[in-house]
């Protein structure tokens, strides 16, 4: 039995190790806030949300496949939660009633396996019941195939056969084993036999001819004889015990994979329900190939800010189609870094098949997302702030290939304006020429203005909006970089206009 809810042709296998940029992305995009919202307090959901996000694919087919499955989940949340509840019940029963297949003796293995398979069969029947009741409500390829698999492989005949086998393997009427005489007249080729089906009536048993078989009885106190008989039984049931143990492992593995894959969609449901409390819009993005330059968004907002503030936050409309470089300047505390974070969050959410925090979203996938944010001063004083930034940039550059994306936030501002602008300009030009897409938030006027004056048409310039009275709208508008970031507004807000 296969699940195939994350991929069309393979199971989702979480990778325990984060990608090289994972720690930086988690810090800079505040991804833990997103993971906690998806987890709803469940450590397993938290881990699976992280694994799914960092296993995001640049494959358009996979993204659309997951989007369709997730849309089914959003349309049928109660059914999905009922499915997941069965998987939690599997864990609970294993924990309290059955801890696994223990013992080395075939009889112990068989007894454990019978109990475990019986437990699994009861839960498989619940899965099949949900499929029978709700399969017609689902439209995605993933769920249609999943429910069809349950209908085909878990039919009434299957359950009848399994119940019959489990009943026989409890050996309430004894064990029938055949053997042959081997070397030295020792028993060999032990085979468990199916007992006789026909039960004879009283008259038939009285008047029938005596059986030609020989029998003997072991005295209740004959421990050696009992052990010898148990050994004969273990030889006869050895193959069956191993086969049933493998069957139990197979069903257990199916439940594990289903739990792993459904955990991602349960996390998405948890996130959608929280955002709905504040009427925040979500949408399924339209992904474009990585070698295109698509970026048209409406109402794009920082989902982690909304989760932290627990209210609706300001979104932005941006058209950066055919642009390799987006430079964001403008007023301090005007929403520049928030917008940059919203771009990164939307990109990772899109590429793992999720909805994004926007009214509409069209963007190219990227072959990898990296961030280069300003860091706090090195407490050990082993290097200066600029040295640390350049060292991180060098490490990052070694990993970059065409059609990746880099988000810069106040980078290279640890030195004077002229030097910082020149460093930023040369690095950005090299990345753009390498076909790496760049979003750059900066207060370096010389850097931003030099790009604005160039004839290069593949750059977009956004500016944090500031009203005449100094009020920040937290929206970005297209505009020429200005020499001021209006730090005076912040000074007056802190110390008063008279100061």
C-alpha positions as CSV (number, residue, x, y, z in Angstrom):
1,X,0.0,0.0,0.0
2,X,1.3,3.4,-1.0
3,X,0.3,6.9,0.1
4,X,1.6,9.3,-2.5
5,X,0.1,12.5,-1.1
6,X,3.4,14.5,-1.3
7,X,4.8,13.2,-4.5
8,X,3.1,11.5,-7.5
9,X,5.5,8.5,-7.6
10,X,7.4,8.3,-4.3
11,X,7.0,8.6,-0.5
12,X,8.1,11.7,1.4
13,X,11.2,10.9,3.4
14,X,12.1,13.6,5.9
15,X,15.8,14.6,6.0
16,X,17.0,15.1,9.5
17,X,19.7,17.5,8.5
18,X,18.8,21.0,7.3
19,X,20.3,22.4,4.1
20,X,23.4,24.6,4.5
21,X,21.4,27.8,4.5
22,X,18.7,26.4,6.8
23,X,19.8,28.1,10.0
24,X,20.2,31.5,8.3
25,X,16.8,31.2,6.7
26,X,15.2,30.2,10.0
27,X,16.6,33.2,11.7
28,X,16.2,35.8,9.0
29,X,12.7,34.8,7.9
30,X,11.6,34.0,11.5
31,X,10.5,30.6,10.2
32,X,10.1,29.1,13.8
33,X,7.0,31.4,14.1
34,X,5.5,29.8,11.0
35,X,6.4,26.2,12.2
36,X,4.9,26.8,15.6
37,X,1.7,28.1,14.0
38,X,1.5,25.0,11.9
39,X,2.3,22.7,14.8
40,X,-0.3,23.9,17.2
41,X,1.8,22.7,20.1
42,X,2.6,19.3,18.6
43,X,6.4,18.6,18.4
44,X,5.9,16.1,15.6
45,X,3.9,18.5,13.5
46,X,6.6,21.2,14.1
47,X,9.3,18.8,12.8
48,X,7.3,17.7,9.8
49,X,6.5,21.4,8.9
50,X,10.2,22.2,9.1
51,X,11.1,19.2,7.0
52,X,8.5,19.9,4.3
53,X,9.4,23.6,4.0
54,X,13.1,22.8,3.7
55,X,12.4,20.0,1.2
56,X,10.7,22.4,-1.1
57,X,10.9,21.6,-4.7
58,X,11.6,23.6,-7.8
59,X,9.6,21.1,-9.8
60,X,6.4,22.8,-11.0
61,X,4.6,19.4,-11.3
62,X,5.2,18.6,-7.7
63,X,4.2,22.0,-6.5
64,X,0.9,21.8,-8.4
65,X,0.3,18.2,-7.2
66,X,0.6,19.3,-3.6
67,X,-1.5,22.4,-4.1
68,X,-4.4,20.2,-5.4
69,X,-4.1,17.9,-2.4
70,X,-4.0,20.8,0.0
71,X,-7.0,22.3,-1.7
72,X,-8.9,19.1,-1.0
73,X,-7.8,19.3,2.6
74,X,-9.0,22.9,2.9
75,X,-12.4,21.8,1.4
76,X,-12.7,18.8,3.8
77,X,-10.8,19.7,7.0
78,X,-13.0,17.5,9.3
79,X,-12.3,14.4,7.1
80,X,-8.6,15.1,7.1
81,X,-8.5,15.5,10.8
82,X,-10.5,12.2,11.2
83,X,-7.9,10.4,9.1
84,X,-5.1,11.9,11.2
85,X,-6.8,10.9,14.4
86,X,-6.7,7.3,13.3
87,X,-2.9,7.6,13.0
88,X,-2.7,9.1,16.4
89,X,-4.7,6.1,17.6
90,X,-2.2,3.8,16.1
91,X,0.5,5.4,18.2
92,X,-1.6,5.4,21.3
93,X,-2.5,1.7,21.0
94,X,1.1,0.7,20.3
95,X,2.2,2.7,23.3
96,X,-0.3,1.3,25.8
97,X,-1.3,-2.1,24.4
98,X,1.5,-3.3,22.2
99,X,5.1,-2.1,22.2
100,X,6.2,-4.2,19.3
101,X,7.1,-7.7,18.2
102,X,9.3,-9.1,20.9
103,X,10.9,-12.5,21.6
104,X,13.3,-14.7,19.8
105,X,11.1,-17.9,19.9
106,X,8.8,-18.3,16.8
107,X,5.8,-18.8,19.2
108,X,6.5,-15.4,20.9
109,X,7.0,-13.7,17.5
110,X,3.8,-15.2,16.2
111,X,1.8,-14.3,19.3
112,X,3.0,-10.7,19.1
113,X,2.4,-10.5,15.4
114,X,-1.2,-11.8,15.7
115,X,-2.0,-9.2,18.3
116,X,-0.4,-6.4,16.3
117,X,-2.0,-7.3,13.0
118,X,-5.4,-7.5,14.7
119,X,-4.9,-4.0,16.1
120,X,-3.9,-2.7,12.7
121,X,-6.8,-4.4,10.9
122,X,-9.3,-2.7,13.2
123,X,-7.8,0.7,12.3
124,X,-7.6,-0.2,8.6
125,X,-11.3,-0.8,8.8
126,X,-11.8,2.8,10.1
127,X,-9.7,4.1,7.1
128,X,-11.8,2.1,4.7
129,X,-15.0,3.5,6.3
130,X,-13.9,7.0,5.8
131,X,-13.0,6.3,2.2
132,X,-16.5,4.8,1.6
133,X,-18.2,7.8,3.1
134,X,-16.2,10.7,1.8
135,X,-14.1,9.7,-1.3
136,X,-16.5,11.4,-3.7
137,X,-15.8,14.8,-2.0
138,X,-12.2,14.8,-3.1
139,X,-11.0,16.0,-6.5
140,X,-7.1,15.9,-6.4
141,X,-5.2,13.2,-8.2
142,X,-3.4,12.4,-4.9
143,X,-6.6,11.7,-2.8
144,X,-8.5,10.1,-5.7
145,X,-5.7,7.6,-6.0
146,X,-5.3,7.2,-2.3
147,X,-9.0,6.4,-1.7
148,X,-9.1,4.1,-4.8
149,X,-6.1,2.2,-3.3
150,X,-8.0,1.7,0.0
151,X,-11.1,0.6,-1.9
152,X,-9.2,-1.9,-4.0
153,X,-6.8,-3.4,-1.4
154,X,-9.0,-3.2,1.7
155,X,-12.1,-4.7,0.3
156,X,-14.5,-6.9,2.3
157,X,-12.8,-10.1,1.0
158,X,-9.4,-8.9,2.3
159,X,-10.7,-8.3,5.8
160,X,-12.5,-11.7,5.8
161,X,-9.3,-13.5,4.8
162,X,-7.2,-11.7,7.4
163,X,-9.7,-12.4,10.1
164,X,-9.8,-16.0,9.2
165,X,-6.0,-16.3,9.1
166,X,-5.7,-14.6,12.5
167,X,-8.3,-16.9,14.0
168,X,-6.5,-20.0,12.8
169,X,-3.1,-18.6,14.0
170,X,-4.3,-18.5,17.5
171,X,-4.4,-22.3,17.4
172,X,-7.3,-22.8,19.7
173,X,-7.8,-26.3,18.3
174,X,-4.1,-27.2,18.4
175,X,-1.3,-27.0,15.9
176,X,-1.0,-29.4,12.9
177,X,2.5,-29.9,11.7
178,X,4.1,-32.3,9.2
179,X,7.7,-33.4,9.1
180,X,9.9,-36.1,7.5
181,X,12.7,-38.1,8.9
182,X,16.1,-36.7,8.2
183,X,19.6,-37.8,8.8
184,X,19.9,-39.9,12.0
185,X,16.1,-40.2,12.1
186,X,15.9,-36.6,13.3
187,X,12.9,-34.6,12.2
188,X,13.3,-32.3,9.2
189,X,11.2,-30.2,6.8
190,X,8.7,-29.1,9.4
191,X,5.6,-27.5,7.8
192,X,2.6,-25.9,9.4
193,X,-0.5,-27.5,8.0
194,X,-4.0,-26.2,7.6
195,X,-6.3,-28.1,10.0
196,X,-9.2,-30.2,8.8
197,X,-12.2,-28.1,8.1
198,X,-15.0,-30.6,8.4
199,X,-16.3,-31.3,11.9
200,X,-17.7,-34.7,12.5
201,X,-21.0,-35.3,14.3
202,X,-21.4,-37.5,17.4
203,X,-22.7,-40.5,15.5
204,X,-19.9,-40.3,12.9
205,X,-17.3,-40.2,15.6
206,X,-18.8,-43.2,17.5
207,X,-19.2,-45.5,14.5
208,X,-16.3,-44.4,12.3
209,X,-13.2,-46.6,12.0
210,X,-10.4,-45.8,14.4
211,X,-7.7,-43.5,13.1
212,X,-4.5,-45.0,11.9
213,X,-2.5,-42.2,13.5
214,X,-0.7,-42.7,16.7
215,X,-0.8,-40.3,19.6
216,X,0.7,-39.8,23.0
217,X,0.2,-37.5,26.0
218,X,2.8,-35.7,28.1
219,X,2.5,-35.8,31.8
220,X,1.7,-32.4,33.3
221,X,4.9,-32.5,35.3
222,X,7.1,-33.5,32.4
223,X,9.0,-30.2,31.8
224,X,11.5,-31.7,29.4
225,X,8.8,-33.2,27.3
226,X,6.9,-29.9,27.3
227,X,10.0,-28.1,26.1
228,X,10.6,-30.7,23.4
229,X,7.0,-30.4,22.2
230,X,7.3,-26.5,22.2
231,X,10.5,-26.9,20.2
232,X,8.7,-29.0,17.6
233,X,5.9,-26.4,17.5
234,X,8.4,-23.5,17.0
235,X,10.0,-25.4,14.1
236,X,6.6,-25.8,12.5
237,X,5.5,-22.2,12.9
238,X,8.8,-20.5,12.2
239,X,8.1,-19.5,8.6
240,X,4.6,-18.4,9.4
241,X,5.8,-16.4,12.4
242,X,8.3,-14.5,10.2
243,X,5.8,-13.9,7.4
244,X,3.2,-12.5,9.8
245,X,5.9,-10.3,11.5
246,X,6.8,-8.9,8.1
247,X,3.1,-8.3,7.3
248,X,2.8,-6.4,10.6
249,X,5.9,-4.3,9.8
250,X,4.5,-3.5,6.3
251,X,1.2,-2.2,7.7
252,X,3.0,-0.3,10.5
253,X,5.2,1.3,7.8
254,X,2.1,2.3,5.8
255,X,0.7,4.1,8.9
256,X,4.0,5.8,9.5
257,X,4.2,7.2,6.0
258,X,0.6,8.3,6.0
259,X,1.2,10.1,9.3
260,X,4.3,11.8,8.0
261,X,2.6,13.0,4.8
262,X,-0.7,14.0,6.4
263,X,1.2,15.9,9.1
264,X,2.2,18.5,6.5
265,X,-1.4,19.1,5.5
266,X,-2.6,19.2,9.0
267,X,0.0,21.9,9.7
268,X,-1.4,23.9,6.7
269,X,-4.9,23.5,8.0
270,X,-3.8,24.8,11.4
271,X,-2.1,27.8,9.8
272,X,-5.1,28.6,7.6
273,X,-7.5,28.5,10.5
274,X,-5.3,30.9,12.5
275,X,-5.0,33.4,9.6
276,X,-8.8,33.2,9.1
277,X,-9.3,34.5,12.6
278,X,-7.9,37.9,11.4
279,X,-9.4,37.7,7.9
280,X,-6.0,37.5,6.4
281,X,-6.1,36.3,2.8
282,X,-4.3,33.3,1.5
283,X,-4.0,32.2,-2.1
284,X,-2.5,29.4,-4.1
285,X,0.4,30.8,-6.1
286,X,0.9,30.4,-9.8
287,X,4.5,29.1,-10.1
288,X,6.6,29.8,-13.2
289,X,9.8,28.1,-14.4
290,X,13.0,29.2,-12.7
291,X,14.5,30.6,-15.9
292,X,11.7,33.1,-16.2
293,X,11.5,36.3,-14.3
294,X,8.0,36.3,-12.9
295,X,7.0,38.3,-9.8
296,X,3.5,39.9,-9.7
297,X,1.9,40.0,-6.3
298,X,-1.1,41.7,-4.8
299,X,-1.6,42.1,-1.1
300,X,1.6,40.2,-0.2
301,X,2.1,40.4,3.6
302,X,4.5,39.0,6.2
303,X,2.7,35.9,7.6
304,X,5.0,35.7,10.6
305,X,4.2,39.3,11.5
306,X,0.5,38.6,11.3
307,X,1.0,35.6,13.6
308,X,3.0,37.6,16.1
309,X,0.7,40.6,16.1
310,X,-2.4,38.4,15.9
311,X,-4.2,40.9,13.7
312,X,-4.3,41.9,10.0
313,X,-1.2,43.6,8.7
314,X,-0.5,45.7,5.7
315,X,0.2,44.0,2.3
316,X,1.9,45.2,-0.8
317,X,1.3,45.2,-4.5
318,X,4.4,44.7,-6.7
319,X,5.1,44.0,-10.3
320,X,8.7,42.9,-10.8
321,X,8.2,40.8,-14.0
322,X,11.4,40.6,-16.1
323,X,13.4,42.1,-13.2
324,X,16.6,40.5,-12.0
325,X,17.1,43.1,-9.2
326,X,14.7,44.8,-6.8
327,X,16.2,47.5,-4.6
328,X,14.1,48.8,-1.7
329,X,15.0,52.1,0.0
330,X,13.1,54.7,1.9
331,X,12.0,55.8,5.4
332,X,13.3,54.1,8.5
333,X,10.7,51.8,10.1
334,X,8.7,52.0,6.9
335,X,8.2,48.3,6.2
336,X,11.2,47.5,4.0
337,X,12.5,44.6,6.0
338,X,9.0,43.3,6.6
339,X,8.4,43.2,2.8
340,X,11.7,41.5,2.2
341,X,10.7,38.8,4.8
342,X,7.3,38.4,3.1
343,X,9.1,37.7,-0.2
344,X,11.3,35.0,1.3
345,X,8.4,33.4,3.2
346,X,6.2,33.3,0.2
347,X,8.9,31.8,-1.9
348,X,9.6,28.9,0.5
349,X,5.8,28.3,1.1
350,X,5.1,28.2,-2.6
351,X,8.0,25.8,-3.4
352,X,6.8,23.3,-0.8
353,X,3.3,23.3,-2.2
354,X,1.6,25.6,0.4
355,X,-0.7,28.6,-0.1
356,X,1.0,31.9,0.4
357,X,0.1,35.0,2.4
358,X,-1.3,37.3,-0.3
359,X,-4.4,38.1,-2.3
360,X,-2.7,36.8,-5.5
361,X,0.8,35.6,-6.2
362,X,2.6,34.7,-9.4
363,X,6.4,34.1,-9.2
364,X,9.2,32.0,-10.7
365,X,10.5,29.2,-8.6
366,X,14.2,29.4,-7.7
367,X,16.9,26.7,-7.5
368,X,17.7,27.8,-4.0
369,X,16.9,30.7,-1.6
370,X,19.6,32.4,0.5
371,X,19.7,35.4,2.8
372,X,22.4,37.8,3.8
373,X,21.2,39.9,6.7
374,X,23.0,42.3,9.0
375,X,24.2,40.5,12.2
376,X,25.0,41.7,15.6
377,X,28.5,42.7,16.5
378,X,30.9,39.8,17.1
379,X,31.1,39.5,20.9
380,X,34.4,37.7,20.8
381,X,36.0,40.5,18.7
382,X,37.7,37.9,16.5
383,X,36.7,39.9,13.4
384,X,35.2,43.2,12.5
385,X,31.6,43.5,11.4
386,X,32.5,44.1,7.8
387,X,34.9,41.2,7.8
388,X,32.1,39.0,9.1
389,X,29.7,40.1,6.4
390,X,32.3,39.5,3.6
391,X,33.2,36.1,5.0
392,X,29.5,35.1,5.0
393,X,29.2,36.5,1.5
394,X,32.2,34.4,0.3
395,X,30.7,31.2,1.7
396,X,27.3,32.0,0.1
397,X,28.9,32.8,-3.3
398,X,30.5,29.4,-3.4
399,X,27.0,27.8,-3.3
400,X,25.2,30.1,-5.8
401,X,24.2,28.9,-9.3
402,X,21.9,30.6,-11.9
403,X,18.2,31.0,-11.0
404,X,18.8,31.1,-7.3
405,X,17.5,34.0,-5.2
406,X,19.4,36.1,-2.6
407,X,17.7,38.5,-0.1
408,X,20.0,41.2,1.2
409,X,19.0,43.3,4.3
410,X,21.2,46.3,5.2
411,X,24.3,44.4,4.0
412,X,27.7,46.0,3.8
413,X,26.7,49.1,5.8
414,X,29.3,48.5,8.5
415,X,31.8,50.8,6.7
416,X,31.5,54.3,5.2
417,X,29.0,55.1,2.5
418,X,31.4,55.1,-0.4
419,X,33.2,51.9,0.4
420,X,30.0,50.1,1.4
421,X,28.3,51.2,-1.8
422,X,31.1,50.0,-4.0
423,X,31.2,46.6,-2.3
424,X,27.5,46.2,-2.7
425,X,27.5,47.3,-6.3
426,X,30.2,44.9,-7.4
427,X,28.7,41.9,-5.6
428,X,25.2,42.7,-6.9
429,X,26.4,43.2,-10.4
430,X,28.3,39.8,-10.3
431,X,25.2,38.0,-9.0
432,X,22.9,39.6,-11.6
433,X,25.3,38.7,-14.4
434,X,25.3,35.2,-13.1
435,X,21.5,35.1,-13.4
436,X,20.9,35.2,-9.7
437,X,17.8,37.1,-8.7
438,X,18.4,39.8,-6.0
439,X,16.2,41.6,-3.6
440,X,18.2,44.3,-1.7
441,X,17.0,46.5,1.2
442,X,19.5,49.3,1.7
443,X,20.2,52.7,3.1
444,X,23.3,53.0,0.9
445,X,22.2,55.9,-1.3
446,X,25.3,55.9,-3.6
447,X,24.7,52.1,-4.3
448,X,21.0,52.5,-5.0
449,X,21.3,55.7,-7.0
450,X,24.1,54.4,-9.2
451,X,21.8,51.5,-10.3
452,X,18.9,53.9,-10.8
453,X,21.1,56.1,-13.1
454,X,22.2,53.1,-15.1
455,X,20.4,52.2,-18.3
456,X,19.9,48.7,-17.1
457,X,16.2,47.9,-17.4
458,X,16.1,44.7,-15.4
459,X,16.0,46.6,-12.0
460,X,13.0,47.7,-10.0
461,X,13.2,50.4,-7.4
462,X,10.7,50.4,-4.5
463,X,10.5,53.0,-1.7
464,X,8.9,52.8,1.7
465,X,6.0,55.3,1.6
466,X,6.1,58.3,4.0
467,X,3.3,60.9,4.2
468,X,4.0,64.6,4.5
469,X,3.5,64.5,8.3
470,X,6.0,61.7,8.7
471,X,3.4,58.9,9.0
472,X,4.5,55.5,7.7
473,X,1.9,53.6,5.7
474,X,4.1,50.5,5.6
475,X,3.5,50.2,1.9
476,X,6.1,50.2,-0.9
477,X,5.7,52.3,-4.0
478,X,7.9,52.5,-7.1
479,X,10.2,55.5,-6.8
480,X,13.7,56.9,-7.2
481,X,16.0,56.4,-4.2
482,X,16.2,59.4,-1.9
483,X,19.3,60.7,0.0
484,X,17.4,60.6,3.3
485,X,15.9,57.8,5.3
486,X,14.0,60.3,7.5
487,X,15.8,59.3,10.7
488,X,14.8,62.7,12.0
489,X,11.2,61.4,12.3
490,X,12.4,58.6,14.6
491,X,14.4,61.1,16.7
492,X,11.4,63.4,17.2
493,X,9.2,60.4,18.0
494,X,11.6,59.4,20.8
495,X,12.8,62.7,22.1
496,X,10.0,65.1,21.0
497,X,9.9,67.7,18.3
498,X,11.3,70.4,20.6
499,X,14.6,68.5,21.0
